[in-house]
Amino acid sequence: MKSFDYTIKDEVGIHARPAGQLAKLCCKEFSSTVTISKGEKSASATKLMMLMGLGVKCGDVITVKAEGDDEDTAIEKVKEFLEENL
């Protein structure tokens, strides 16, 4: 399992558009399971409504975890996505 922490920089936090893009990326690109956590809450990165349900705002720190055959690639791509979009 690989993981990293990321501080959200987008003023609105994780909202519909980037959450949808992230879910699509994780669903189509990776066989690994990608999970996003904020505090005690966590959600599969492939589930749009669960991601939005985390209530991630600007300045919040999330933890991204990937577990599976392509976890290294998944972590790199998700980190790149977050840096570009959130």
N, CA, C and O atoms as CSV, one atom per row, in Angstrom:
chain,resi,resn,atom,element,x,y,z
A,1,MET,N,N,0.840,-1.182,0.000
A,1,MET,CA,C,0.000,0.000,0.000
A,1,MET,C,C,0.882,1.242,0.000
A,1,MET,O,O,1.884,1.315,0.711
A,2,LYS,N,N,0.492,2.195,-0.798
A,2,LYS,CA,C,1.175,3.491,-0.883
A,2,LYS,C,C,0.197,4.563,-0.438
A,2,LYS,O,O,-1.012,4.423,-0.624
A,3,SER,N,N,0.720,5.644,0.156
A,3,SER,CA,C,-0.161,6.743,0.552
A,3,SER,C,C,0.599,8.057,0.596
A,3,SER,O,O,1.828,8.083,0.649
A,4,PHE,N,N,-0.164,9.152,0.572
A,4,PHE,CA,C,0.408,10.483,0.749
A,4,PHE,C,C,-0.670,11.411,1.277
A,4,PHE,O,O,-1.862,11.147,1.119
A,5,ASP,N,N,-0.249,12.496,1.904
A,5,ASP,CA,C,-1.165,13.526,2.383
A,5,ASP,C,C,-1.130,14.698,1.418
A,5,ASP,O,O,-0.093,14.990,0.820
A,6,TYR,N,N,-2.266,15.368,1.267
A,6,TYR,CA,C,-2.362,16.511,0.368
A,6,TYR,C,C,-3.265,17.560,0.998
A,6,TYR,O,O,-4.329,17.238,1.525
A,7,THR,N,N,-2.834,18.823,0.941
A,7,THR,CA,C,-3.635,19.938,1.438
A,7,THR,C,C,-4.394,20.559,0.270
A,7,THR,O,O,-3.788,20.969,-0.720
A,8,ILE,N,N,-5.717,20.630,0.385
A,8,ILE,CA,C,-6.577,21.163,-0.672
A,8,ILE,C,C,-6.372,22.673,-0.788
A,8,ILE,O,O,-6.448,23.400,0.203
A,9,LYS,N,N,-6.110,23.131,-2.012
A,9,LYS,CA,C,-5.847,24.549,-2.257
A,9,LYS,C,C,-7.008,25.250,-2.979
A,9,LYS,O,O,-7.083,26.478,-2.979
A,10,ASP,N,N,-7.906,24.480,-3.589
A,10,ASP,CA,C,-9.051,25.053,-4.288
A,10,ASP,C,C,-9.966,25.752,-3.282
A,10,ASP,O,O,-10.254,25.202,-2.219
A,11,GLU,N,N,-10.420,26.954,-3.610
A,11,GLU,CA,C,-11.245,27.749,-2.699
A,11,GLU,C,C,-12.538,27.052,-2.300
A,11,GLU,O,O,-13.042,27.266,-1.197
A,12,VAL,N,N,-13.079,26.224,-3.181
A,12,VAL,CA,C,-14.349,25.562,-2.930
A,12,VAL,C,C,-14.151,24.169,-2.315
A,12,VAL,O,O,-15.104,23.578,-1.806
A,13,GLY,N,N,-12.940,23.652,-2.360
A,13,GLY,CA,C,-12.683,22.300,-1.857
A,13,GLY,C,C,-12.996,21.274,-2.930
A,13,GLY,O,O,-12.943,21.575,-4.122
A,14,ILE,N,N,-13.323,20.054,-2.501
A,14,ILE,CA,C,-13.687,19.014,-3.465
A,14,ILE,C,C,-15.164,19.192,-3.791
A,14,ILE,O,O,-16.031,18.925,-2.959
A,15,HIS,N,N,-15.442,19.645,-5.008
A,15,HIS,CA,C,-16.814,19.865,-5.450
A,15,HIS,C,C,-17.101,18.967,-6.650
A,15,HIS,O,O,-16.245,18.175,-7.044
A,16,ALA,N,N,-18.275,19.079,-7.225
A,16,ALA,CA,C,-18.777,18.121,-8.214
A,16,ALA,C,C,-17.847,17.870,-9.401
A,16,ALA,O,O,-17.552,16.716,-9.714
A,17,ARG,N,N,-17.384,18.920,-10.061
A,17,ARG,CA,C,-16.585,18.724,-11.275
A,17,ARG,C,C,-15.291,17.956,-11.014
A,17,ARG,O,O,-15.067,16.919,-11.638
A,18,PRO,N,N,-14.420,18.441,-10.096
A,18,PRO,CA,C,-13.186,17.681,-9.886
A,18,PRO,C,C,-13.416,16.317,-9.234
A,18,PRO,O,O,-12.661,15.378,-9.487
A,19,ALA,N,N,-14.449,16.199,-8.402
A,19,ALA,CA,C,-14.751,14.896,-7.802
A,19,ALA,C,C,-15.147,13.898,-8.892
A,19,ALA,O,O,-14.739,12.737,-8.856
A,20,GLY,N,N,-15.936,14.355,-9.851
A,20,GLY,CA,C,-16.326,13.505,-10.972
A,20,GLY,C,C,-15.138,13.100,-11.828
A,20,GLY,O,O,-15.027,11.950,-12.254
A,21,GLN,N,N,-14.252,14.056,-12.073
A,21,GLN,CA,C,-13.054,13.765,-12.870
A,21,GLN,C,C,-12.148,12.774,-12.148
A,21,GLN,O,O,-11.589,11.870,-12.769
A,22,LEU,N,N,-12.006,12.945,-10.838
A,22,LEU,CA,C,-11.166,12.038,-10.046
A,22,LEU,C,C,-11.769,10.633,-10.025
A,22,LEU,O,O,-11.053,9.644,-10.181
A,23,ALA,N,N,-13.072,10.550,-9.834
A,23,ALA,CA,C,-13.744,9.248,-9.821
A,23,ALA,C,C,-13.572,8.536,-11.164
A,23,ALA,O,O,-13.304,7.336,-11.212
A,24,LYS,N,N,-13.727,9.287,-12.241
A,24,LYS,CA,C,-13.564,8.721,-13.587
A,24,LYS,C,C,-12.131,8.227,-13.795
A,24,LYS,O,O,-11.917,7.135,-14.321
A,25,LEU,N,N,-11.159,9.029,-13.384
A,25,LEU,CA,C,-9.752,8.654,-13.513
A,25,LEU,C,C,-9.469,7.350,-12.771
A,25,LEU,O,O,-8.873,6.429,-13.329
A,26,CYS,N,N,-9.896,7.276,-11.523
A,26,CYS,CA,C,-9.601,6.104,-10.693
A,26,CYS,C,C,-10.348,4.865,-11.159
A,26,CYS,O,O,-9.850,3.747,-11.022
A,27,CYS,N,N,-11.529,5.057,-11.702
A,27,CYS,CA,C,-12.342,3.934,-12.166
A,27,CYS,C,C,-11.786,3.338,-13.453
A,27,CYS,O,O,-11.741,2.117,-13.601
A,28,LYS,N,N,-11.364,4.186,-14.383
A,28,LYS,CA,C,-10.951,3.727,-15.702
A,28,LYS,C,C,-9.462,3.392,-15.817
A,28,LYS,O,O,-9.082,2.520,-16.599
A,29,GLU,N,N,-8.627,4.074,-15.049
A,29,GLU,CA,C,-7.185,3.967,-15.248
A,29,GLU,C,C,-6.496,2.893,-14.397
A,29,GLU,O,O,-5.481,2.337,-14.815
A,30,PHE,N,N,-7.035,2.598,-13.214
A,30,PHE,CA,C,-6.285,1.759,-12.267
A,30,PHE,C,C,-7.058,0.519,-11.845
A,30,PHE,O,O,-8.280,0.543,-11.699
A,31,SER,N,N,-6.311,-0.569,-11.651
A,31,SER,CA,C,-6.920,-1.762,-11.062
A,31,SER,C,C,-6.817,-1.695,-9.543
A,31,SER,O,O,-7.529,-2.412,-8.839
A,32,SER,N,N,-5.938,-0.841,-9.036
A,32,SER,CA,C,-5.775,-0.680,-7.590
A,32,SER,C,C,-6.975,0.030,-6.980
A,32,SER,O,O,-7.673,0.786,-7.655
A,33,THR,N,N,-7.203,-0.222,-5.705
A,33,THR,CA,C,-8.239,0.461,-4.950
A,33,THR,C,C,-7.661,1.766,-4.419
A,33,THR,O,O,-6.651,1.753,-3.717
A,34,VAL,N,N,-8.292,2.895,-4.747
A,34,VAL,CA,C,-7.830,4.207,-4.290
A,34,VAL,C,C,-8.864,4.736,-3.294
A,34,VAL,O,O,-10.061,4.772,-3.580
A,35,THR,N,N,-8.376,5.146,-2.117
A,35,THR,CA,C,-9.242,5.646,-1.059
A,35,THR,C,C,-8.794,7.034,-0.632
A,35,THR,O,O,-7.598,7.293,-0.496
A,36,ILE,N,N,-9.762,7.930,-0.420
A,36,ILE,CA,C,-9.499,9.286,0.064
A,36,ILE,C,C,-10.042,9.379,1.490
A,36,ILE,O,O,-11.184,8.998,1.747
A,37,SER,N,N,-9.232,9.881,2.410
A,37,SER,CA,C,-9.666,10.012,3.803
A,37,SER,C,C,-9.493,11.432,4.286
A,37,SER,O,O,-8.543,12.125,3.921
A,38,LYS,N,N,-10.447,11.858,5.130
A,38,LYS,CA,C,-10.367,13.146,5.820
A,38,LYS,C,C,-10.760,12.862,7.267
A,38,LYS,O,O,-11.924,12.598,7.567
A,39,GLY,N,N,-9.782,12.921,8.148
A,39,GLY,CA,C,-10.052,12.586,9.541
A,39,GLY,C,C,-10.487,11.138,9.662
A,39,GLY,O,O,-9.799,10.237,9.183
A,40,GLU,N,N,-11.629,10.913,10.300
A,40,GLU,CA,C,-12.145,9.556,10.503
A,40,GLU,C,C,-12.942,9.045,9.303
A,40,GLU,O,O,-13.209,7.847,9.205
A,41,LYS,N,N,-13.325,9.940,8.391
A,41,LYS,CA,C,-14.134,9.556,7.231
A,41,LYS,C,C,-13.242,9.130,6.077
A,41,LYS,O,O,-12.161,9.684,5.879
A,42,SER,N,N,-13.701,8.146,5.320
A,42,SER,CA,C,-12.977,7.768,4.107
A,42,SER,C,C,-13.982,7.348,3.043
A,42,SER,O,O,-15.110,6.960,3.347
A,43,ALA,N,N,-13.543,7.437,1.780
A,43,ALA,CA,C,-14.410,7.107,0.654
A,43,ALA,C,C,-13.573,6.541,-0.481
A,43,ALA,O,O,-12.415,6.914,-0.674
A,44,SER,N,N,-14.186,5.636,-1.221
A,44,SER,CA,C,-13.556,5.135,-2.431
A,44,SER,C,C,-13.478,6.282,-3.426
A,44,SER,O,O,-14.439,7.032,-3.594
A,45,ALA,N,N,-12.341,6.414,-4.080
A,45,ALA,CA,C,-12.160,7.507,-5.043
A,45,ALA,C,C,-12.997,7.307,-6.299
A,45,ALA,O,O,-13.092,8.219,-7.120
A,46,THR,N,N,-13.607,6.135,-6.467
A,46,THR,CA,C,-14.439,5.888,-7.639
A,46,THR,C,C,-15.903,6.249,-7.397
A,46,THR,O,O,-16.717,6.164,-8.317
A,47,LYS,N,N,-16.245,6.643,-6.191
A,47,LYS,CA,C,-17.639,6.942,-5.819
A,47,LYS,C,C,-17.834,8.441,-5.636
A,47,LYS,O,O,-17.456,9.003,-4.609
A,48,LEU,N,N,-18.426,9.085,-6.637
A,48,LEU,CA,C,-18.608,10.538,-6.656
A,48,LEU,C,C,-19.311,11.065,-5.411
A,48,LEU,O,O,-18.801,11.976,-4.758
A,49,MET,N,N,-20.459,10.516,-5.075
A,49,MET,CA,C,-21.235,11.033,-3.949
A,49,MET,C,C,-20.521,10.819,-2.619
A,49,MET,O,O,-20.625,11.651,-1.717
A,50,MET,N,N,-19.802,9.715,-2.493
A,50,MET,CA,C,-19.039,9.470,-1.261
A,50,MET,C,C,-17.910,10.496,-1.128
A,50,MET,O,O,-17.645,10.995,-0.034
A,51,LEU,N,N,-17.246,10.807,-2.251
A,51,LEU,CA,C,-16.174,11.811,-2.216
A,51,LEU,C,C,-16.717,13.165,-1.768
A,51,LEU,O,O,-16.126,13.830,-0.917
A,52,MET,N,N,-17.828,13.559,-2.336
A,52,MET,CA,C,-18.412,14.847,-1.980
A,52,MET,C,C,-18.926,14.832,-0.539
A,52,MET,O,O,-18.939,15.863,0.132
A,53,GLY,N,N,-19.344,13.672,-0.077
A,53,GLY,CA,C,-19.837,13.518,1.283
A,53,GLY,C,C,-18.776,13.694,2.348
A,53,GLY,O,O,-19.098,13.858,3.525
A,54,LEU,N,N,-17.511,13.662,1.950
A,54,LEU,CA,C,-16.426,13.882,2.912
A,54,LEU,C,C,-16.397,15.331,3.397
A,54,LEU,O,O,-15.851,15.621,4.461
A,55,GLY,N,N,-16.984,16.237,2.618
A,55,GLY,CA,C,-17.037,17.647,3.013
A,55,GLY,C,C,-15.665,18.309,3.063
A,55,GLY,O,O,-15.377,19.079,3.979
A,56,VAL,N,N,-14.825,18.012,2.083
A,56,VAL,CA,C,-13.465,18.553,2.053
A,56,VAL,C,C,-13.485,20.006,1.589
A,56,VAL,O,O,-13.985,20.316,0.508
A,57,LYS,N,N,-12.940,20.887,2.414
A,57,LYS,CA,C,-12.887,22.329,2.144
A,57,LYS,C,C,-11.442,22.770,1.892
A,57,LYS,O,O,-10.499,22.002,2.080
A,58,CYS,N,N,-11.295,24.015,1.466
A,58,CYS,CA,C,-9.973,24.596,1.256
A,58,CYS,C,C,-9.178,24.554,2.560
A,58,CYS,O,O,-9.690,24.938,3.612
A,59,GLY,N,N,-7.946,24.097,2.497
A,59,GLY,CA,C,-7.082,24.020,3.666
A,59,GLY,C,C,-7.129,22.685,4.389
A,59,GLY,O,O,-6.279,22.412,5.236
A,60,ASP,N,N,-8.111,21.847,4.068
A,60,ASP,CA,C,-8.200,20.518,4.687
A,60,ASP,C,C,-7.093,19.618,4.151
A,60,ASP,O,O,-6.682,19.735,2.997
A,61,VAL,N,N,-6.622,18.723,5.005
A,61,VAL,CA,C,-5.611,17.745,4.606
A,61,VAL,C,C,-6.318,16.410,4.399
A,61,VAL,O,O,-7.028,15.922,5.278
A,62,ILE,N,N,-6.109,15.833,3.222
A,62,ILE,CA,C,-6.664,14.515,2.928
A,62,ILE,C,C,-5.516,13.516,2.802
A,62,ILE,O,O,-4.379,13.892,2.518
A,63,THR,N,N,-5.828,12.257,3.016
A,63,THR,CA,C,-4.868,11.184,2.819
A,63,THR,C,C,-5.361,10.329,1.668
A,63,THR,O,O,-6.512,9.892,1.650
A,64,VAL,N,N,-4.484,10.094,0.712
A,64,VAL,CA,C,-4.803,9.258,-0.447
A,64,VAL,C,C,-4.040,7.954,-0.293
A,64,VAL,O,O,-2.826,7.953,-0.086
A,65,LYS,N,N,-4.763,6.838,-0.396
A,65,LYS,CA,C,-4.139,5.519,-0.290
A,65,LYS,C,C,-4.473,4.717,-1.536
A,65,LYS,O,O,-5.593,4.772,-2.044
A,66,ALA,N,N,-3.490,3.974,-2.019
A,66,ALA,CA,C,-3.715,3.081,-3.164
A,66,ALA,C,C,-3.153,1.717,-2.812
A,66,ALA,O,O,-2.052,1.598,-2.273
A,67,GLU,N,N,-3.932,0.689,-3.127
A,67,GLU,CA,C,-3.498,-0.668,-2.839
A,67,GLU,C,C,-3.870,-1.562,-4.006
A,67,GLU,O,O,-5.032,-1.639,-4.404
A,68,GLY,N,N,-2.860,-2.242,-4.555
A,68,GLY,CA,C,-3.105,-3.145,-5.676
A,68,GLY,C,C,-1.900,-3.242,-6.585
A,68,GLY,O,O,-0.815,-2.758,-6.265
A,69,ASP,N,N,-2.110,-3.876,-7.725
A,69,ASP,CA,C,-1.027,-4.156,-8.669
A,69,ASP,C,C,-0.352,-2.903,-9.229
A,69,ASP,O,O,0.861,-2.892,-9.440
A,70,ASP,N,N,-1.135,-1.851,-9.468
A,70,ASP,CA,C,-0.567,-0.635,-10.068
A,70,ASP,C,C,-0.606,0.549,-9.086
A,70,ASP,O,O,-0.829,1.691,-9.487
A,71,GLU,N,N,-0.388,0.260,-7.807
A,71,GLU,CA,C,-0.493,1.312,-6.784
A,71,GLU,C,C,0.507,2.441,-6.980
A,71,GLU,O,O,0.185,3.594,-6.694
A,72,ASP,N,N,1.705,2.144,-7.457
A,72,ASP,CA,C,2.697,3.204,-7.687
A,72,ASP,C,C,2.200,4.191,-8.746
A,72,ASP,O,O,2.275,5.405,-8.555
A,73,THR,N,N,1.699,3.665,-9.851
A,73,THR,CA,C,1.167,4.514,-10.915
A,73,THR,C,C,-0.051,5.283,-10.427
A,73,THR,O,O,-0.189,6.474,-10.708
A,74,ALA,N,N,-0.933,4.612,-9.701
A,74,ALA,CA,C,-2.152,5.257,-9.195
A,74,ALA,C,C,-1.801,6.434,-8.287
A,74,ALA,O,O,-2.379,7.512,-8.422
A,75,ILE,N,N,-0.873,6.239,-7.377
A,75,ILE,CA,C,-0.475,7.318,-6.460
A,75,ILE,C,C,0.094,8.500,-7.239
A,75,ILE,O,O,-0.262,9.648,-6.973
A,76,GLU,N,N,0.970,8.229,-8.191
A,76,GLU,CA,C,1.572,9.299,-8.987
A,76,GLU,C,C,0.515,10.090,-9.759
A,76,GLU,O,O,0.527,11.321,-9.754
A,77,LYS,N,N,-0.397,9.377,-10.422
A,77,LYS,CA,C,-1.414,10.040,-11.243
A,77,LYS,C,C,-2.412,10.823,-10.389
A,77,LYS,O,O,-2.814,11.922,-10.770
A,78,VAL,N,N,-2.817,10.278,-9.247
A,78,VAL,CA,C,-3.767,10.980,-8.381
A,78,VAL,C,C,-3.103,12.219,-7.790
A,78,VAL,O,O,-3.735,13.270,-7.689
A,79,LYS,N,N,-1.847,12.105,-7.403
A,79,LYS,CA,C,-1.123,13.256,-6.863
A,79,LYS,C,C,-1.035,14.355,-7.925
A,79,LYS,O,O,-1.264,15.529,-7.633
A,80,GLU,N,N,-0.707,13.969,-9.147
A,80,GLU,CA,C,-0.632,14.912,-10.257
A,80,GLU,C,C,-2.003,15.584,-10.489
A,80,GLU,O,O,-2.081,16.797,-10.684
A,81,PHE,N,N,-3.066,14.787,-10.465
A,81,PHE,CA,C,-4.419,15.305,-10.646
A,81,PHE,C,C,-4.752,16.341,-9.553
A,81,PHE,O,O,-5.251,17.426,-9.851
A,82,LEU,N,N,-4.474,15.998,-8.311
A,82,LEU,CA,C,-4.782,16.914,-7.203
A,82,LEU,C,C,-4.007,18.215,-7.329
A,82,LEU,O,O,-4.568,19.291,-7.117
A,83,GLU,N,N,-2.728,18.135,-7.671
A,83,GLU,CA,C,-1.909,19.332,-7.818
A,83,GLU,C,C,-2.415,20.245,-8.936
A,83,GLU,O,O,-2.337,21.468,-8.824
A,84,GLU,N,N,-2.932,19.653,-10.011
A,84,GLU,CA,C,-3.425,20.434,-11.142
A,84,GLU,C,C,-4.833,20.985,-10.927
A,84,GLU,O,O,-5.168,22.042,-11.461
A,85,ASN,N,N,-5.671,20.275,-10.144
A,85,ASN,CA,C,-7.087,20.626,-10.065
A,85,ASN,C,C,-7.581,21.064,-8.694
A,85,ASN,O,O,-8.590,21.762,-8.604
A,86,LEU,N,N,-6.905,20.676,-7.638
A,86,LEU,CA,C,-7.393,21.015,-6.307
A,86,LEU,C,C,-6.280,21.584,-5.447
A,86,LEU,O,O,-6.510,21.926,-4.287
